[in-house]
Amino acid sequence: MANAPSPDSVLASDALHGTAPARDATRRDFLFLATGAFGVVGTVAAMVPLIAQMEPDASTIAAGGPVDVDLKSVAPGQMIIVRWRSRPIFIVNRPEKLLATLKTPQLVALLSDPNSQNLQQPSYADNWHRSIKPEFGVLVGICTHLGCIPEFFPNPSPTTPTAAWLGGYFCPCHGSKYDLAGRVFKGVPAPYNLPVPPYRFVNDTTLRIGENPPGSTFDFDSIIQL
């Protein structure tokens, strides 16, 4: 997509958030960990320090091969970012309090496609939380307007990043807004919800991105827009 950031530009997110990367010499790539202070009104964008994490080799990433993610260290209120097909994938552990907000009439009335009618997700994520398990959201972190990477503002706030913020993702480039299920708001430049990649749970704590659950044939290339 035109104007899409380089995949490796995600690695510059530490500079954006005022953090410094710490490289483990035994590791080759990184996960981002966003620690959200849920329930705190007025919280700014979550800080995004880097933590070392093994990733597939470059040929596997380039080929779009599956990427396994260990979820044991992702606490409620945290978001990590991994790479799949050289794209940032947002994985967020959504606590019950914030899951409940996804169904409120106040929020739903503000969304452009609250029922996920546009093909931006597989059938197994065609639900109110746009995921297999409600607590874990899995989204391609690329704004559907011009390919920027939205920022993570999980907490409701009267002022940050915009007035009457209900929690979710905000694109600082042109002001597009998404809720914590990646559903786009009305009246913003982005036309579609954030895409959901193919994924499945290998076990209770391991997420595999790039592979559908048994019986599903979802093709990521069939989505309307990245």
C-alpha positions as CSV (number, residue, x, y, z in Angstrom):
1,M,0.0,0.0,0.0
2,A,1.2,3.5,-0.8
3,N,2.7,5.3,2.1
4,A,2.9,2.2,4.3
5,P,5.7,2.3,6.7
6,S,8.7,-0.1,6.3
7,P,8.1,-3.2,8.4
8,D,11.3,-2.4,10.3
9,S,10.0,1.1,11.1
10,V,8.0,-0.6,13.8
11,L,11.3,-1.1,15.5
12,A,11.6,2.7,15.9
13,S,8.5,2.8,18.1
14,D,10.7,2.9,21.1
15,A,11.9,6.4,20.0
16,L,8.3,7.5,19.6
17,H,7.5,6.5,23.1
18,G,10.7,7.6,24.7
19,T,12.0,4.2,25.5
20,A,15.4,2.7,24.6
21,P,15.8,-0.8,23.1
22,A,17.7,-3.4,25.0
23,R,19.2,-6.1,22.8
24,D,19.9,-9.6,24.1
25,A,22.9,-11.0,22.1
26,T,21.3,-14.5,22.0
27,R,18.1,-13.2,20.4
28,R,17.6,-12.1,16.8
29,D,14.3,-10.2,16.8
30,F,11.9,-8.5,19.1
31,L,8.5,-8.3,20.5
32,F,7.0,-5.1,21.8
33,L,5.3,-5.0,25.1
34,A,2.7,-2.3,25.8
35,T,1.7,-2.1,29.4
36,G,-1.7,-0.4,29.8
37,A,-2.9,0.9,33.2
38,F,-6.4,-0.2,32.8
39,G,-9.1,1.6,34.7
40,V,-7.1,4.8,35.0
41,V,-8.9,7.7,33.4
42,G,-6.7,10.0,31.4
43,T,-3.9,7.5,30.7
44,V,-1.8,8.4,27.7
45,A,-0.6,5.9,25.1
46,A,0.9,2.9,26.8
47,M,4.7,2.8,26.9
48,V,6.2,0.3,24.5
49,P,9.5,-1.1,25.8
50,L,11.2,-3.8,23.9
51,I,11.7,-7.4,25.1
52,A,13.8,-10.0,23.4
53,Q,11.9,-12.9,21.8
54,M,12.9,-15.6,19.3
55,E,11.3,-15.2,15.9
56,P,11.4,-17.3,12.7
57,D,14.3,-16.7,10.3
58,A,14.0,-14.1,7.6
59,S,13.1,-16.6,4.9
60,T,10.1,-17.8,7.0
61,I,8.9,-14.3,7.6
62,A,9.2,-13.4,3.9
63,A,7.3,-16.5,2.9
64,G,4.5,-15.8,5.2
65,G,5.1,-18.9,7.3
66,P,3.3,-19.4,10.6
67,V,4.7,-17.6,13.7
68,D,4.2,-19.0,17.1
69,V,3.7,-16.6,20.1
70,D,3.9,-17.6,23.8
71,L,1.1,-15.8,25.6
72,K,2.0,-16.8,29.1
73,S,3.8,-13.5,29.7
74,V,1.1,-11.3,28.3
75,A,-0.8,-10.1,31.3
76,P,-4.3,-8.6,31.2
77,G,-3.9,-5.0,29.9
78,Q,-0.8,-5.7,27.9
79,M,-0.3,-5.6,24.2
80,I,2.6,-7.2,22.2
81,I,3.5,-6.7,18.6
82,V,5.0,-9.5,16.5
83,R,5.9,-9.6,12.8
84,W,4.1,-11.8,10.3
85,R,4.5,-11.4,6.5
86,S,6.7,-8.4,7.6
87,R,3.6,-6.7,9.1
88,P,3.0,-5.7,12.7
89,I,0.4,-7.9,14.4
90,F,-1.2,-6.5,17.6
91,I,-1.9,-9.1,20.2
92,V,-3.7,-7.7,23.3
93,N,-4.9,-9.4,26.4
94,R,-8.2,-7.7,27.0
95,P,-9.5,-7.9,30.6
96,E,-13.2,-8.4,31.3
97,K,-13.7,-4.7,32.2
98,L,-12.7,-3.6,28.8
99,L,-14.3,-6.4,26.9
100,A,-17.6,-5.3,28.4
101,T,-17.2,-1.8,26.8
102,L,-17.1,-3.4,23.3
103,K,-20.8,-4.2,23.6
104,T,-22.1,-0.9,25.1
105,P,-24.6,1.0,23.0
106,Q,-22.6,4.2,23.5
107,L,-19.6,2.7,21.7
108,V,-21.5,0.6,19.1
109,A,-23.4,3.7,17.9
110,L,-20.1,5.4,17.0
111,L,-18.7,2.6,14.8
112,S,-18.8,2.4,11.1
113,D,-19.0,-1.4,10.8
114,P,-19.8,-2.7,14.3
115,N,-21.0,-6.1,13.1
116,S,-18.0,-6.8,10.8
117,Q,-20.0,-7.0,7.7
118,N,-17.1,-6.1,5.5
119,L,-14.6,-8.9,4.9
120,Q,-11.8,-7.8,7.1
121,Q,-11.6,-11.0,9.2
122,P,-12.1,-14.8,8.9
123,S,-15.4,-16.3,9.8
124,Y,-14.1,-17.5,13.1
125,A,-13.5,-13.8,14.1
126,D,-16.9,-12.6,12.8
127,N,-18.3,-11.7,16.2
128,W,-18.5,-8.8,18.6
129,H,-14.9,-9.2,19.9
130,R,-13.5,-10.1,16.4
131,S,-11.4,-13.0,17.8
132,I,-11.4,-16.7,18.7
133,K,-11.1,-16.1,22.4
134,P,-12.7,-12.9,23.7
135,E,-9.8,-12.0,25.9
136,F,-7.2,-12.1,23.2
137,G,-7.5,-9.6,20.3
138,V,-5.3,-10.4,17.2
139,L,-5.1,-7.6,14.6
140,V,-3.0,-6.4,11.7
141,G,-1.7,-3.1,13.1
142,I,-1.9,-1.1,9.9
143,C,-4.4,1.7,9.5
144,T,-6.7,1.0,6.6
145,H,-6.4,4.7,5.5
146,L,-2.8,5.2,4.3
147,G,-1.0,2.4,6.1
148,C,0.3,4.1,9.2
149,I,0.6,2.2,12.5
150,P,-2.0,3.1,15.1
151,E,-1.1,3.8,18.7
152,F,-2.4,1.9,21.6
153,F,-4.6,3.9,24.0
154,P,-6.5,1.3,26.0
155,N,-8.1,3.4,28.7
156,P,-11.1,5.7,28.4
157,S,-10.1,9.3,28.8
158,P,-12.0,12.7,28.5
159,T,-9.0,14.2,26.7
160,T,-6.4,11.7,25.4
161,P,-5.7,11.1,22.6
162,T,-9.0,12.9,21.6
163,A,-12.0,14.2,23.5
164,A,-14.3,11.6,25.0
165,W,-12.0,8.8,24.2
166,L,-13.5,5.3,24.8
167,G,-10.3,3.2,24.5
168,G,-8.7,1.5,21.6
169,Y,-6.3,2.5,18.8
170,F,-5.6,6.0,17.4
171,C,-3.8,6.8,14.2
172,P,-1.8,10.0,14.8
173,C,-1.2,10.5,11.1
174,H,-4.8,11.5,10.1
175,G,-6.9,10.9,13.2
176,S,-8.5,7.5,12.4
177,K,-9.9,5.7,15.5
178,Y,-10.6,2.0,16.2
179,D,-11.9,0.3,19.3
180,L,-10.1,-2.6,21.1
181,A,-11.7,-5.0,18.6
182,G,-10.2,-3.0,15.7
183,R,-13.6,-1.7,14.6
184,V,-13.3,1.7,12.9
185,F,-15.2,4.7,14.0
186,K,-17.5,6.7,11.8
187,G,-16.3,10.1,10.4
188,V,-12.6,9.2,10.2
189,P,-10.5,8.8,7.1
190,A,-10.0,5.0,7.5
191,P,-12.8,3.2,5.6
192,Y,-12.5,-0.3,7.1
193,N,-11.9,-2.2,10.4
194,L,-8.4,-3.4,11.1
195,P,-7.8,-6.8,9.4
196,V,-7.7,-10.0,11.5
197,P,-5.0,-12.4,10.2
198,P,-5.4,-16.1,10.0
199,Y,-4.5,-17.7,13.4
200,R,-5.3,-20.5,15.8
201,F,-4.4,-21.6,19.2
202,V,-2.0,-24.5,19.3
203,N,-2.7,-24.9,23.0
204,D,-4.0,-22.8,25.8
205,T,-0.9,-20.5,25.8
206,T,0.5,-20.7,22.3
207,L,-0.9,-18.6,19.4
208,R,0.0,-19.5,15.9
209,I,-0.3,-16.6,13.4
210,G,-0.6,-17.5,9.7
211,E,-2.5,-20.8,10.2
212,N,-6.2,-21.3,10.3
213,P,-8.0,-23.5,12.8
214,P,-8.8,-27.0,11.5
215,G,-11.7,-26.9,9.0
216,S,-11.2,-23.2,8.1
217,T,-9.8,-22.1,4.7
218,F,-9.6,-18.4,5.2
219,D,-7.3,-16.7,2.7
220,F,-5.8,-13.4,4.1
221,D,-5.4,-12.1,0.6
222,S,-9.2,-12.1,0.3
223,I,-9.8,-9.2,2.7
224,I,-11.1,-6.0,1.3
225,Q,-8.3,-3.7,2.3
226,L,-5.0,-3.7,4.2
